[in-house]
Amino acid sequence: MKTVKNILQFDELQPTAITIGTFDGVHIGHQKILERLKNDAQNLKLKSLVLSFFPHPRMVLQKDEHIKLLNTIEEKTKILDNLGLDYLIIHPFTKEFSRLSATEFVRDLLVNNLKMKKIIIGYDHRFGRNRTANINDLISFGNTLDFEVAEITAQEINEVSVSSTKIRKALLEGAVKTANSYLGYCYMLTGIVKKGKGIGRQLNFPTANIHIEESYKLIPKNGAYVVKSNMNNNVVYGMMNIGYNPTVSGTEKSIEVHFFDFNEDIYFKKIQVSIIDRLRDEHKFESVSALQNQLAKDKTQAISIIKSL
């Protein structure tokens, strides 16, 4: 899959089949649409293209700085790449872009720039300045500008009954397995391993402290989790704590992973951790030894969960 950062930089000569959306999470509902896009493109001998935007429109139009997203751009790109699509365009979403009329958007960008011959879109999709145009307007444009419109019906969307909002809610409540079932894969965190205070090592549970640069990335509810990661093409399991480490008077929120049977130096490397299950809430224990005992129990429980996979 080729990734393009601006609609105007797209230089493919072959005509395209397109779908449009933020696709946050690329969950099983999204995957159904994208599979249809890929199949239709192949049948019609078109290139499959996903048009997405960043920042999220709500960040720009509603100045919603608190919105949390399920994927970073890097994570979303990797998931879409695995689905076998031809192109992903992540176009900069600005106020100026939002003011394009429906005609300018469809004729100038989709048809003239992206060579669109087919578009697959949700029944409730709205576009153009102030989001005034709908699917009926798109069908009218199609008749004039020679492209086909395929509508994803309310029934098709409701069959899956998944939304990015539901997944965010599940993660914030600690319901990771529910979120994973909606996503169709394990929720992931991606970040740089930074040096911590070495407290985990003192407890005989050395940890990798993961720093996530993207402030918009949703972090699940504080607590202990079972995780896995891919290190040098090997799957490594472990347990992760999200929280403030109250037993040792922690004041800053951290994400720390203790990997089982792994002792390579990964400082300052970027790693991706997939969350399999949740073990418990974060607690303040009466002593460091009580915390150590709990960590030993957590490890036993985590290994039991991993063996059952």
C-alpha angles and dihedrals in degrees: 000000000000118000120211124190099206136028089230091059093058109116105169111137097203121084119257145223110217143193124186131210147101090259092197107189093006085235128183091277091054091044090057091055092045093050089053090049092052094048094046091048092052093047092049094040091242131136114255113234133182115201112202135162141225134227095038107258091241090059090057106033100035096027086232099171091167097063111119121207129210095222137038113221089258093052093046091049092051093050093048091047089057090056091066101243123156102224141017119189116191101190121195108255110217136160088253091054091049090057094061111118119241089252093052091048097047102033102034102033109024100034105027099033103029097032090227116192097164135023127193111202142162120262090242098047114134127188146166129056110344087359090272098146122081140184093286089057089049091053089050090051088049092056091051100038098037106247133124123241119209114192123212102215127223088246092056092049093045091050088069093034092193126135135174087239091059091049093050090051092050092051093048088052091049094248094138097158090054091049091048091051089055093045096047089225138052115285109251140211120200124194151127119279107239130186113265133189094283093240093132091055090051088054091050089249104100113196140201109229108217119208114198111203097194106085091195094062113112113239115202124240116296114269145082122307141182111240144174134204138184113241117179090337092309124113110235121189129206147137128269134204122206114191148053104304093235095181090067093039095257116180103182127066113247141179110218128178126197108198119206118234093358129114107158121132107256100161112145093007122126111241135178120219122197116206114225104174144339122253105186148315121284111265137188106235124208092240144006090252090054088053090050090052091051092049089053089052090047090053092050091050092045092052089050090053092047092051090052094055 
